[in-house]
Amino acid sequence: MRILGNLLWVCLGGALLALGWLVAGLILCITIIGIPFGIQCFKIAGLVLWPFGKEIRYGNVGVGSTLMNLIWIVVFGWELAVAALTIGLIYCMTIIGIPFGIQCFKFVQLALFPFGASVIQRRVF
């Protein structure tokens, strides 16, 4: 089911969303100051491309991660979180779109707090 969900996701807009995150990461990596933010965009792009079967875990949240998350929220995060929330709500308007909406809600959390987060592949037994 995970493979089918990911393939449908890519066909129904996931590829464009991931491309947007990649372009944003490349633009941010142009300056030295933007490199940490660009790396987070690349991490989010990987999740956006294949979201099914992955989860977000938070750890290593120290002073540096908290400070970077605050800067991220003010500059980038709140707009991206609102966009992901809106897309998720639109997906959830249909029964078929609910799994895709749930994946978008994962992006809301990551769009707000990308520093200190890691994307983990869920194991299926």
ROSE-4610 file (N, C-alpha, C; in Angstrom, 1 decimal, always signed):
// ROSE-4610
residu = [M/M/M/R/R/R/I/I/I/L/L/L/G/G/G/N/N/N/L/L/L/L/L/L/W/W/W/V/V/V/C/C/C/L/L/L/G/G/G/G/G/G/A/A/A/L/L/L/L/L/L/A/A/A/L/L/L/G/G/G/W/W/W/L/L/L/V/V/V/A/A/A/G/G/G/L/L/L/I/I/I/L/L/L/C/C/C/I/I/I/T/T/T/I/I/I/I/I/I/G/G/G/I/I/I/P/P/P/F/F/F/G/G/G/I/I/I/Q/Q/Q/C/C/C/F/F/F/K/K/K/I/I/I/A/A/A/G/G/G/L/L/L/V/V/V/L/L/L/W/W/W/P/P/P/F/F/F/G/G/G/K/K/K/E/E/E/I/I/I/R/R/R/Y/Y/Y/G/G/G/N/N/N/V/V/V/G/G/G/V/V/V/G/G/G/S/S/S/T/T/T/L/L/L/M/M/M/N/N/N/L/L/L/I/I/I/W/W/W/I/I/I/V/V/V/V/V/V/F/F/F/G/G/G/W/W/W/E/E/E/L/L/L/A/A/A/V/V/V/A/A/A/A/A/A/L/L/L/T/T/T/I/I/I/G/G/G/L/L/L/I/I/I/Y/Y/Y/C/C/C/M/M/M/T/T/T/I/I/I/I/I/I/G/G/G/I/I/I/P/P/P/F/F/F/G/G/G/I/I/I/Q/Q/Q/C/C/C/F/F/F/K/K/K/F/F/F/V/V/V/Q/Q/Q/L/L/L/A/A/A/L/L/L/F/F/F/P/P/P/F/F/F/G/G/G/A/A/A/S/S/S/V/V/V/I/I/I/Q/Q/Q/R/R/R/R/R/R/V/V/V/F/F/F]
num = [1/1/1/2/2/2/3/3/3/4/4/4/5/5/5/6/6/6/7/7/7/8/8/8/9/9/9/10/10/10/11/11/11/12/12/12/13/13/13/14/14/14/15/15/15/16/16/16/17/17/17/18/18/18/19/19/19/20/20/20/21/21/21/22/22/22/23/23/23/24/24/24/25/25/25/26/26/26/27/27/27/28/28/28/29/29/29/30/30/30/31/31/31/32/32/32/33/33/33/34/34/34/35/35/35/36/36/36/37/37/37/38/38/38/39/39/39/40/40/40/41/41/41/42/42/42/43/43/43/44/44/44/45/45/45/46/46/46/47/47/47/48/48/48/49/49/49/50/50/50/51/51/51/52/52/52/53/53/53/54/54/54/55/55/55/56/56/56/57/57/57/58/58/58/59/59/59/60/60/60/61/61/61/62/62/62/63/63/63/64/64/64/65/65/65/66/66/66/67/67/67/68/68/68/69/69/69/70/70/70/71/71/71/72/72/72/73/73/73/74/74/74/75/75/75/76/76/76/77/77/77/78/78/78/79/79/79/80/80/80/81/81/81/82/82/82/83/83/83/84/84/84/85/85/85/86/86/86/87/87/87/88/88/88/89/89/89/90/90/90/91/91/91/92/92/92/93/93/93/94/94/94/95/95/95/96/96/96/97/97/97/98/98/98/99/99/99/100/100/100/101/101/101/102/102/102/103/103/103/104/104/104/105/105/105/106/106/106/107/107/107/108/108/108/109/109/109/110/110/110/111/111/111/112/112/112/113/113/113/114/114/114/115/115/115/116/116/116/117/117/117/118/118/118/119/119/119/120/120/120/121/121/121/122/122/122/123/123/123/124/124/124/125/125/125]
x = [+0.8/+0.0/+0.9/+2.0/+2.9/+3.4/+3.8/+4.3/+3.2/+2.0/+0.9/+0.5/+0.5/+0.2/+1.3/+2.6/+3.6/+3.5/+3.2/+3.1/+1.9/+0.8/-0.3/+0.0/+0.7/+1.1/+1.9/+2.9/+3.8/+3.0/+2.1/+1.3/+0.3/-0.2/-1.2/-0.7/+0.6/+1.1/+2.3/+2.7/+3.9/+5.2/+5.3/+6.5/+6.7/+5.6/+5.7/+6.1/+5.5/+5.8/+7.2/+7.7/+9.1/+10.0/+9.7/+10.5/+10.6/+9.5/+9.4/+10.4/+10.4/+11.2/+12.7/+13.0/+14.4/+14.9/+14.0/+14.4/+14.6/+13.7/+13.9/+15.2/+15.6/+16.8/+18.0/+18.0/+19.1/+19.2/+18.1/+18.2/+18.8/+18.4/+18.9/+20.4/+20.8/+22.2/+23.2/+22.7/+23.5/+24.4/+23.8/+24.6/+25.0/+26.1/+26.6/+25.6/+25.0/+24.0/+22.8/+22.4/+21.2/+21.4/+22.7/+23.0/+22.2/+22.2/+21.4/+20.0/+19.4/+18.0/+17.8/+18.7/+18.7/+18.7/+19.6/+19.6/+18.3/+17.6/+16.3/+15.3/+15.4/+14.5/+14.7/+16.0/+16.3/+15.7/+15.8/+15.2/+13.7/+13.1/+11.6/+11.2/+12.0/+11.8/+11.8/+12.7/+12.7/+11.4/+11.0/+9.7/+8.5/+8.5/+7.4/+7.3/+8.4/+8.4/+7.8/+8.2/+7.8/+7.3/+6.1/+5.7/+5.2/+4.6/+4.0/+5.0/+4.8/+5.8/+6.9/+6.8/+7.8/+7.2/+7.9/+7.4/+8.5/+8.1/+9.0/+9.2/+10.5/+10.9/+11.7/+11.4/+12.2/+13.2/+14.4/+15.4/+16.5/+17.5/+18.6/+18.1/+17.0/+16.5/+17.2/+18.2/+19.0/+18.8/+19.7/+19.5/+19.7/+20.7/+20.9/+19.7/+19.1/+18.0/+16.8/+16.6/+15.5/+15.6/+16.8/+17.0/+16.8/+17.3/+17.1/+15.7/+14.9/+13.5/+12.7/+13.1/+12.5/+12.7/+13.9/+14.2/+13.5/+13.4/+12.7/+11.3/+10.6/+9.2/+8.9/+9.7/+9.4/+9.6/+10.7/+11.0/+10.3/+10.3/+9.7/+8.6/+8.7/+7.8/+6.4/+5.9/+4.5/+3.8/+4.4/+3.7/+3.6/+4.7/+4.7/+3.8/+3.7/+2.7/+1.3/+1.0/-0.4/-0.7/+0.2/+0.0/-0.2/+0.6/+0.4/-0.9/-1.3/-2.5/-3.7/-3.6/-4.7/-4.8/-3.7/-3.7/-4.2/-3.8/-4.3/-5.8/-6.4/-7.8/-8.5/-8.0/-8.6/-8.6/-7.5/-7.5/-8.5/-8.7/-9.6/-11.1/-11.4/-12.8/-13.4/-12.5/-13.0/-12.5/-13.3/-12.9/-11.6/-11.4/-10.2/-9.0/-9.2/-8.1/-7.6/-8.3/-8.0/-6.6/-6.1/-4.7/-3.7/-4.0/-3.1/-3.1/-4.3/-4.5/-3.7/-3.7/-3.0/-1.5/-1.0/+0.4/+0.7/-0.2/+0.1/+0.2/-0.6/-0.6/+0.8/+1.4/+2.8/+3.7/+3.5/+4.4/+4.2/+3.0/+2.7/+3.7/+3.8/+4.7/+6.1/+6.5/+7.9/+8.2/+7.2/+7.4/+7.5/+7.0/+7.2/+8.5/+8.8/+10.0/+10.9/+11.7/+12.5/+13.8/+14.3/+15.6/+15.4/+16.2/+16.0/+15.1/+14.6/+13.7/+14.4/+14.1/+14.6/+13.5/+13.7/+12.7/+13.1/+12.2/+12.5/+11.6/+12.2/+11.4/+10.7/+9.4/+8.7/+8.9/+9.1/+9.3/+8.0/+7.8/+6.6/+7.0/+6.3/+6.6/+5.6]
y = [-1.2/+0.0/+1.3/+1.2/+2.3/+2.7/+1.7/+2.0/+2.6/+2.1/+2.6/+4.0/+4.3/+5.6/+6.6/+6.2/+7.1/+7.4/+6.4/+6.6/+7.5/+7.3/+8.2/+9.6/+9.7/+11.0/+11.8/+11.1/+11.7/+12.2/+11.3/+11.7/+12.8/+12.9/+13.9/+15.2/+15.5/+16.8/+16.7/+15.6/+15.4/+15.8/+15.5/+15.8/+17.3/+18.1/+19.5/+20.1/+19.6/+20.1/+19.9/+18.7/+18.4/+19.2/+19.5/+20.3/+21.7/+22.2/+23.5/+23.6/+22.6/+22.5/+22.5/+21.7/+21.6/+23.0/+23.6/+25.0/+25.9/+25.9/+26.8/+26.5/+25.2/+24.8/+25.3/+25.2/+25.7/+27.2/+27.9/+29.4/+29.7/+29.0/+29.4/+29.0/+28.0/+27.6/+28.5/+29.5/+30.5/+31.3/+31.6/+32.4/+31.4/+31.8/+31.0/+31.0/+32.1/+32.1/+31.2/+31.1/+30.3/+28.8/+28.3/+26.9/+26.0/+26.3/+25.5/+25.4/+26.5/+26.5/+25.7/+25.8/+25.0/+23.6/+23.1/+21.7/+21.2/+22.0/+21.6/+21.5/+22.4/+22.3/+21.0/+20.6/+19.3/+18.1/+18.2/+17.1/+17.1/+18.2/+18.3/+17.8/+18.2/+17.7/+16.2/+15.6/+14.1/+13.5/+14.1/+13.7/+14.0/+15.1/+15.5/+14.6/+14.1/+13.3/+11.9/+11.3/+10.0/+10.0/+10.5/+10.7/+9.4/+8.5/+7.4/+6.4/+6.0/+5.0/+5.7/+7.1/+7.8/+8.6/+8.8/+9.6/+10.6/+11.6/+12.6/+12.4/+12.4/+12.3/+13.5/+14.0/+15.2/+14.7/+15.2/+15.0/+16.0/+16.0/+17.0/+18.4/+18.7/+20.1/+20.8/+21.6/+22.4/+23.9/+24.7/+26.1/+26.5/+25.9/+26.2/+25.8/+24.6/+24.2/+25.1/+25.5/+26.4/+27.7/+28.3/+29.6/+29.5/+28.5/+28.3/+28.1/+27.4/+27.2/+28.5/+29.3/+30.6/+31.5/+31.5/+32.3/+31.7/+30.4/+29.7/+30.1/+30.0/+30.3/+31.7/+32.7/+34.1/+34.3/+33.7/+34.0/+33.1/+31.8/+30.9/+30.0/+29.6/+28.5/+28.7/+29.9/+30.1/+30.1/+30.6/+30.6/+29.2/+28.4/+27.0/+26.2/+26.4/+25.6/+25.9/+27.2/+27.6/+26.9/+26.9/+26.3/+24.8/+24.1/+22.7/+22.4/+23.2/+23.0/+23.2/+24.2/+24.5/+23.3/+22.9/+21.8/+20.5/+20.3/+19.1/+19.1/+20.3/+20.4/+20.2/+20.7/+20.5/+19.0/+18.3/+16.9/+16.1/+16.6/+15.9/+16.1/+16.9/+17.2/+16.0/+15.1/+13.9/+12.6/+11.6/+10.4/+9.8/+9.9/+9.3/+10.2/+11.5/+12.4/+12.4/+11.7/+11.8/+11.3/+10.2/+9.8/+10.8/+11.5/+12.5/+13.8/+14.1/+15.2/+14.9/+13.7/+13.3/+13.5/+13.2/+13.4/+14.9/+15.7/+17.1/+17.7/+17.1/+17.6/+17.2/+16.2/+15.9/+17.1/+17.6/+18.7/+19.9/+20.1/+21.3/+21.4/+20.3/+20.2/+20.4/+19.8/+19.9/+21.3/+21.9/+23.3/+24.3/+24.0/+24.9/+24.7/+23.4/+23.1/+22.1/+22.5/+21.6/+21.2/+22.1/+21.9/+21.0/+19.9/+19.0/+17.8/+17.9/+16.8/+15.9/+14.6/+13.6/+12.8/+12.5/+11.7/+10.2/+9.4/+8.0/+7.1/+6.1/+5.1/+4.2/+4.1/+3.2/+1.7/+0.9/-0.6/-1.2/-2.0/-2.8/-4.3/-4.9/-6.3/-7.2]
z = [+0.0/+0.0/+0.0/+0.7/+0.8/-0.6/-1.5/-2.8/-3.7/-3.6/-4.4/-3.9/-2.6/-2.1/-2.6/-2.6/-3.1/-4.6/-5.3/-6.8/-7.1/-6.4/-6.7/-6.2/-5.1/-4.6/-5.6/-6.2/-7.2/-8.4/-8.8/-10.0/-9.7/-8.5/-8.2/-7.6/-7.8/-7.4/-6.5/-6.0/-5.1/-5.8/-7.1/-7.8/-7.9/-8.2/-8.3/-6.9/-5.8/-4.5/-4.1/-4.4/-4.1/-5.0/-6.2/-7.1/-6.5/-6.0/-5.4/-4.2/-3.3/-2.2/-2.6/-3.7/-4.2/-4.7/-5.4/-6.0/-4.8/-3.8/-2.7/-1.9/-1.8/-1.2/-1.9/-3.3/-4.1/-4.0/-4.0/-3.9/-2.5/-1.4/-0.1/+0.0/-0.7/-0.6/-1.4/-2.0/-2.8/-1.8/-0.6/+0.4/+1.5/+2.1/+3.2/+4.4/+4.6/+5.7/+5.5/+4.2/+3.9/+3.8/+3.9/+3.7/+4.7/+6.0/+6.9/+6.6/+6.1/+5.7/+4.4/+3.5/+2.3/+2.5/+3.4/+3.8/+4.3/+5.1/+5.7/+4.5/+3.5/+2.4/+1.6/+1.5/+0.8/+1.6/+2.9/+3.8/+3.6/+3.6/+3.4/+2.0/+1.0/-0.4/-0.5/+0.2/+0.2/+0.8/+1.9/+2.5/+1.6/+1.0/+0.1/-1.1/-1.6/-2.8/-2.5/-1.4/-1.0/+0.5/+0.8/+2.2/+2.9/+2.1/+2.7/+3.3/+4.5/+5.1/+5.8/+6.0/+6.7/+7.8/+8.9/+10.0/+10.4/+11.2/+11.6/+13.1/+13.5/+14.9/+15.3/+16.5/+16.9/+18.0/+17.9/+18.9/+18.7/+19.5/+19.4/+19.4/+20.1/+20.1/+21.2/+20.8/+21.8/+21.5/+22.0/+21.8/+20.4/+19.7/+18.3/+17.4/+17.6/+16.9/+17.1/+18.4/+18.8/+18.1/+18.2/+17.5/+16.0/+15.4/+13.9/+13.6/+14.4/+14.2/+14.3/+15.3/+15.4/+14.2/+13.7/+12.5/+11.3/+11.2/+10.1/+10.1/+11.3/+11.4/+10.9/+11.4/+11.0/+9.5/+9.0/+7.6/+6.6/+6.8/+5.8/+6.4/+7.6/+8.1/+8.1/+8.6/+8.8/+7.4/+6.4/+5.1/+4.5/+4.7/+4.2/+5.0/+6.3/+7.1/+6.7/+6.5/+6.1/+4.7/+3.8/+2.5/+2.6/+3.4/+3.6/+4.3/+5.2/+5.9/+5.0/+4.1/+3.1/+2.1/+1.6/+0.7/+1.3/+2.6/+3.3/+3.5/+3.8/+4.0/+2.7/+1.6/+0.3/+0.0/+0.2/-0.1/+0.8/+2.0/+2.9/+2.6/+1.7/+1.3/+0.6/+0.1/-0.6/+0.2/+0.1/+0.9/+0.3/-1.0/-1.6/-1.3/-1.0/-0.8/+0.7/+1.6/+3.0/+3.3/+2.8/+3.0/+2.6/+1.5/+1.0/+1.9/+2.4/+3.4/+4.6/+5.1/+6.3/+6.1/+4.9/+4.6/+4.6/+4.1/+4.1/+5.5/+6.4/+7.8/+8.4/+8.0/+8.4/+8.0/+6.8/+6.3/+7.1/+7.7/+8.5/+9.7/+10.4/+11.5/+11.1/+10.0/+9.6/+9.0/+8.4/+7.9/+9.0/+10.2/+11.3/+12.0/+12.2/+13.0/+12.3/+11.3/+10.6/+11.3/+12.1/+12.8/+14.0/+14.1/+15.2/+14.8/+13.6/+13.1/+12.2/+12.3/+11.3/+10.7/+9.5/+8.8/+8.9/+9.4/+9.7/+8.8/+8.2/+7.4/+8.4/+8.3/+9.2/+8.7/+9.6/+9.3/+9.2/+8.2/+8.0/+8.2/+9.1/+9.4/+8.7]
